[in-house]
Amino acid sequence: MASRQKPIKPQKKMVNNMMANSTFEMSSIDSTVVEEKLFGQTDEDEDSGDGPVVFICGKCKLPVGDSLSWDGSEDGQNQIRLKRVTDNVMVGKDNRLFEANKNSLCLVMDVFCRGCRSVLGMVYASTPKNLDHKRCAFCFNVADIDSYMLGSASQMLAAEGPKEQPVTLEYRGIVEQQLTEMKMLVLSMAQRLEEIGSGFQDEC
């Protein structure tokens, strides 16, 4: 009978090498690559990005909304759309007809600033089917609002106090001259007051 062949066992050294290589490859993955794949951005992108924009009334400067509620813009009408606004915005009760574009007649209500009662834009109460997306947003006229970006301030107080001027002979002479002139002015005023007082006494 033929002798049974023993199965060949892999060498322990080769297995250890494979495990070591596998471990090295897994630990060498860059975390920034994973973050970019999952979230679509890295810390560098966040630092370089612009901050949110706050929209304010163009007249009294009360905040009316921000770019976190951005819904789009209407270049043809020079308007922006926001999904949410602050309590400084009021919606009028009267409806009026508005022609958004040719053959698109809409029913709108004006949007006012609570502070100064200025008209800032409108909300659409009734629209044709092709403009239904406007009924869920506040439309602001770009000409009636202003904006500023959070984090855009750059002015800071200096860490050091105001620089003191060194006391030199020239500077000391100027100060002494000014003090002398002030002293002469005070004496002149005192003399004038004394003359006025004497005149009142003579009249009495």
C-alpha positions in Angstrom: 0.0 0.0 0.0 1.1 3.4 -0.8 2.0 5.5 2.2 -0.4 8.4 3.0 1.1 11.7 2.3 0.9 14.2 5.1 -0.6 17.6 4.2 2.0 20.3 3.8 1.7 22.8 6.6 2.5 26.4 5.8 5.6 27.6 7.5 5.0 29.6 10.6 7.5 32.2 9.5 5.6 32.9 6.3 2.3 33.3 8.2 3.8 35.7 10.6 5.2 37.8 7.8 1.9 37.9 6.0 0.1 39.0 9.2 2.7 41.6 9.9 2.4 43.0 6.3 -1.4 43.0 6.6 -1.3 44.9 9.9 1.1 47.4 8.5 -1.2 48.1 5.5 -4.3 48.6 7.7 -2.6 51.0 10.1 -1.1 53.1 7.3 -4.5 54.4 6.1 -4.6 58.2 6.3 -7.5 59.4 8.5 -8.0 62.5 6.3 -8.7 60.3 3.3 -11.5 58.5 5.2 -12.9 61.7 6.5 -13.0 63.1 3.0 -14.7 60.0 1.7 -17.4 60.1 4.4 -18.0 63.8 4.8 -16.8 65.2 1.6 -14.5 67.7 3.2 -11.4 68.0 5.5 -10.4 70.3 8.3 -8.5 72.4 5.7 -11.6 72.9 3.7 -13.5 74.0 6.7 -10.9 76.6 7.7 -10.7 78.0 4.2 -14.5 78.2 3.8 -16.5 81.4 4.3 -18.7 81.9 7.3 -22.5 82.2 7.2 -24.0 85.4 5.9 -26.5 87.4 7.9 -29.1 89.4 6.0 -30.4 92.7 7.5 -32.9 95.3 6.7 -31.4 97.9 4.5 -33.0 100.8 6.5 -33.0 100.0 10.2 -30.4 97.1 10.1 -32.5 94.6 12.0 -31.5 91.0 11.1 -34.1 89.2 8.9 -32.4 85.9 8.1 -29.2 84.1 7.3 -27.6 82.0 4.6 -28.2 78.8 6.5 -31.8 79.1 5.3 -30.8 79.8 1.7 -33.3 78.5 -0.9 -32.0 80.1 -4.1 -32.1 83.3 -6.0 -34.0 84.9 -8.8 -31.6 86.8 -11.0 -34.3 88.1 -13.3 -36.2 89.7 -10.5 -33.1 90.6 -8.4 -34.4 88.6 -5.4 -33.1 85.9 -3.0 -35.2 83.2 -1.4 -34.9 82.1 2.3 -36.8 79.1 3.8 -36.8 80.7 7.3 -36.7 84.2 8.7 -36.4 86.0 12.0 -39.3 87.5 14.1 -38.3 90.9 12.7 -40.1 89.9 9.5 -43.9 90.4 9.1 -46.1 89.1 6.3 -48.9 91.4 5.2 -52.5 90.4 5.1 -53.5 92.0 1.8 -53.1 90.0 -1.4 -52.2 91.6 -4.7 -51.5 90.3 -8.3 -47.9 90.1 -9.4 -46.7 89.0 -12.8 -43.5 87.0 -12.1 -42.8 86.6 -15.8 -44.7 86.5 -19.1 -48.0 84.6 -18.7 -47.3 83.8 -15.1 -49.7 85.7 -12.9 -49.3 85.2 -9.2 -51.0 86.2 -6.0 -48.5 87.6 -3.5 -48.4 89.2 0.0 -45.8 91.9 0.9 -43.1 91.2 3.5 -42.3 94.0 5.9 -39.6 94.8 8.4 -41.1 94.9 12.0 -38.7 97.7 13.0 -39.2 100.3 10.3 -42.2 98.9 8.3 -40.2 98.9 5.1 -41.3 96.5 2.3 -38.5 93.9 2.0 -40.0 91.5 -0.5 -43.0 89.1 -0.8 -44.3 85.6 -0.3 -46.3 83.8 -3.0 -49.8 82.8 -1.9 -50.8 81.3 -5.3 -48.7 80.5 -8.3 -48.9 78.6 -11.6 -47.6 75.1 -11.5 -44.2 76.0 -12.9 -43.6 78.4 -9.9 -44.9 76.2 -7.1 -41.4 76.1 -5.6 -41.6 79.8 -4.6 -44.6 79.2 -2.3 -42.5 77.7 0.4 -40.0 80.6 0.7 -39.6 84.2 1.6 -38.5 86.3 -1.4 -36.4 89.4 -0.5 -35.5 92.2 -2.8 -31.7 92.6 -3.0 -32.1 96.4 -3.2 -33.9 96.5 0.2 -31.6 94.4 2.3 -27.9 94.4 3.3 -25.7 91.6 4.5 -22.5 90.9 6.4 -20.4 87.7 6.9 -19.8 86.3 10.3 -16.2 86.1 11.2 -15.2 88.8 8.7 -14.2 91.3 11.5 -10.4 91.9 11.5 -9.8 94.9 13.7 -8.2 94.1 17.1 -6.8 96.1 20.0 -3.1 96.4 20.0 -1.4 94.2 22.6 0.9 97.1 23.6 -0.2 100.4 25.0 0.3 103.7 23.3 4.0 104.5 22.9 5.2 107.2 25.3 7.2 110.1 23.8 10.6 110.2 25.3 11.3 113.3 27.4 14.0 115.3 25.6 15.3 118.8 26.2 13.3 120.0 23.2 10.1 118.4 24.4 10.6 119.7 27.9 11.1 123.3 26.5 7.8 123.0 24.6 5.9 121.9 27.7 7.4 124.7 29.8 6.4 127.3 27.2 2.9 126.0 27.1 2.6 126.1 30.9 3.9 129.7 30.9 1.3 130.7 28.3 -1.5 129.1 30.3 -0.3 130.8 33.5 -0.3 134.2 31.8 -3.8 133.5 30.4 -5.1 132.6 33.8 -3.6 135.8 35.4 -5.1 137.9 32.6 -8.5 136.4 33.2 -8.2 136.9 36.9 -7.3 140.6 36.4 -10.2 141.1 34.0 -12.6 139.5 36.5 -11.3 141.8 39.3 -11.8 144.9 37.1 -15.4 143.7 36.3 -16.0 143.2 40.0 -14.7 146.7 40.8 -17.0 148.2 38.2 -20.1 146.6 39.8 -19.1 147.9 43.2 -18.7 151.5 41.9 -22.2 151.3 40.3 -23.7 150.2 43.5 
